[in-house]
Amino acid sequence: KFTRWERVNELYVDDPDKDSGGKIDVSLNISLPNLHCELVGLDIQDEMGRHEVGHIDNSMKIPLNNGVGCRFEGQFSINKVPGNFHVSTHSATAQPQNPDMTHIIHKLSFGDTLQVQNVHGAFNALGGADRLTSNPLASHDYILKIVPTVYEDKSGKQRYSYQYTVANKEYVAYSHTGRIIPAIWFRYDLSPITVKYTERRQPLYRFITTICAIIGGTFTVAGILDSCIFTASEAWKKIQLGKIH
């Protein structure tokens, strides 16, 4: 074959996944080692007026440390507008006196999982985030900028995912009654820029150029080696002649 496959990256302004119904799938996996499962809840809000407290569809809560802590795993969707989702005790029947929001984020990803060799984007930028040594009563704000990402393979099939950048801060927040009610906030906005990876057949001229460069480099190295061997041989001859005379 005279050609091979290459991956081309490009940026453009558009909504690549127009068939999504204006939704983005989210996968969240987070452990709170010091908060009981009955207190843990997921709340979702956005600028379209959505306000859901205690989201439970497609989610599970797994007790940790003999029931002292909890691991929350959930799949849900968000609208393609600025908003937030947060892990808190807001949906609990009775609010705890001193909720401990120290945590580890195992996974936070958006859209399809891209398992493509040599595509190493920030698809799980918060994976491994460890806040176990933080103030137990602190709230955590993770500010996310979500970047739509498209991967088109050589057959033309497209997969839609999202990378994201993140900034974070923590602080102690008081309610109007003076109580501390901490939460773990994920506040998001979408970037207008889309990243696209396209797998395509490399043009013939580029393949020929690459082959010529390899051949030229080989001849150059061979010439250098030949010159070194010749110089060394001449020097050896002179040394031998010197010994004879």
N, C-alpha and C positions, 0 to 999 in steps of 0.2 A: 504494500500500500504506500502511496506517495503522500498521504496526509495522516494527521492524527488529530485527536480531540483536544480542545482547549476550553478554558473557562474565562468568560469575559464579564467584567463588572461594569455596571453603569448606574447612574443616578437620574431620576426624573420625578416630576411632580404629577401625581395622579393617585387615585384610589385603585390599587391593583385588583382587589378582590371584591368586585361589584356584585357578586352573587351571594355575599355573606349576609345580606339583609341588614347591613349596618351594624353587625355584631362582631366581636372578637372573643374567641374562646380563651379562657384563662385556666391555668393549672397552678394550684398553690399547695405547698406541703411545708408545714411549720410546726415546731415543737415548742411548748411552753412547759418546762419541767416543774414549775411551782404553781400551776393554776389548774384546778379541778375541771374535768370535762363539762360538767353541768353548767359551768360559768362561761365557757368559751363559746363565742358566736361570731358569725361573719355578717357584716352589714355592708350594703352597696348603695351608693348615691351617685347621681350625675346631673349635668346641666339640663337634661331633658325632663327632669322632675322625678326621676326614679329615686325612691327612698325605701329600701328593703332592710328590715332589721331581723337578724337571726335567720339568714338564708341557710336552707338545709338540703336542697335538692343536690343529688350527685356528690354528697360529702359524707365523711365519716370522722368520728372522734375516737381516738384510741388511747386508753388510759396508760400513763407512764408512771414509773416509780411507785408501784402498788396503789395507783389511783391518785397520788399527790399531784401529778402533772398530766398533760394531755398533748397528743399529737393530732393536729387538724390537717386533713387531706380533702381537697375539694376541687371540682371542675365546675366552672360557671361561665357565663358570658357577660360582657360589658358592651355598652353602646359606644360607637365611634365618636364620642364627644368627651370633653374634659369631665373628670369626676374622680371618685375615690372608692376604694373598698377597704375595710378595716376590720381587724380582729380585736374584739373587745368583750366586755361583760355586759354591754348595753341590753342584750336580749334576755339576760338572766332574770328569773323570778324575783330574787332578792339580791341586791348588790352587796358584794363582799366589803368588809371594812378596809382591808389593805391588799388589793389585788396585785399580784406579782407578774409583771409583763416581760420579764427576762425571757429570751427566746433564741432559737436557732432556725434560720430559714434554710430548708433543704432544697426547695425548688420554687421558683416563680417564673413561669414561661407563658408566652402568648402565641396562639395560633398553632399550626402544625409543627411537629418536631422534625427538624432537618438533620438527618443522619447522613451527611455527605462528606466524603473525605476532602480535606483541605479547605473546608468552609468553617472557619473558627470565629464566628461572630459572638456578640454579647447576647445570646439567646436566653441565658440563665444567669444574668449578671449578679443577682443577689444570692445565688446558690452558695451555701457555706457561710453566710453572714452570721456571726456569733455575737450575741448581746447578753451573754450569761453573766457578765461582770458589771452590767449597767445598774443604775439605781432601779430597784424593783418597782418603784412607784412612777417611774418616768414613762412618758408617752414617746413614741418613736414615729418620726415622719420620714417616709421614703418618697422622694420626689422623682417620678419616672417620666422620661421622654421616650415614647414608643415610636419605633421606626419600622414602617412596613417593609417586608423583605420577601422577594419572589425568587424562587429557583426554578429555572426551566431546563429540563434535561434534553438530551439529544433527540428524543422522540417528540419533543414539543410539549410534553406534559408539564404543567406548572403546579408548584406547591407554595402555599402562602404561610409565612411565619412573620414573627416580629422580633426585632432586637430592641434593646432599650438601654439607655444610660440612666444612672441613678445618683442622686445626692441625698444625704440623710442628716437628720439632726434629732436630738432628744431633749426633752424638757419636762418639767412637772406642771401639769395643768390642773387648775381648780375649777369646780363647778360653781354655780351662783350661790350654792349653800355652803361653800367653803370646803367641800369634800374633794379628795383627789380621785379622779376616775380616769386612769391611764388607758391608752389604746395603742395599737400598732397600725398606723395609717399608710396606705399606699395611694398616693395622689398622682394621677396620670394625665398626660396630655399627649396628643398625637403629632408627630412630625409630618409636615407636608411633603417631605422628601422620601421617595421610595428607593430602596437598594435592590438591584436586580442582578442575579447571577445567571448567565446563559452558557450552557454547554453546547459547543458547536464544532464542526469540523474545521480544522485549521486550513487557511488558504494555501494553495500549492506554492505560491511565491515565497511565503514565509518558511515553509518546510525546506525549499531549495536554499534559501538564504542561511538557514540554520545548518544545513549539511555543509555548505561552502565554508561557513565559519569554523565548523569542526575540522574539516579537511585542512583549511588554512592554518589553524592552530596546531594541528598535528605536524604539518610540514615545518612550521616555525620551530617547534620544540625539537624535531628531528635535526634541523639545521644547527640549532644551538648545541645539541649533544655531539653532532659530528665535528663541529668546530672545536669543542672542548677536547674530544678524543684526539683530533689532529694536532692540536697545540701540545697536549701532553706527550704524544708520540714523538714530536720534533724535539721537545725538551729532553726526553729520555735518550734519543739518539745523540744529542750534543753531550749529554753526561757520559755516555758510553765512549764517544770519540775522545773526550777529555781524559778518560782513564787510560786509553790506549797510548796517547801521546804524552 
